């Protein structure tokens, strides 16, 4: 049987540092810190729960990041 592939490393980044930033500034910052994908969603949005390496998620309310998580 083949071995499981090793996923790429996640950027070493503190998600709480994005909370309170303007959404556009947070997206730019995430790009400079090595995140492949940035997903911004409104509060209460229905999301799939699959984990994706290299993705950072922002909950955005009134143009400001109110929550941040990876995957």
Secondary structure, 3 states (H helix, E strand, C coil): CCCCCCCCCCCCCCHHHHCCCEHHHHHHHHHHCCCCEEEEECCCCCCCCCCCCCEEEEEEECCEEEEEEEC
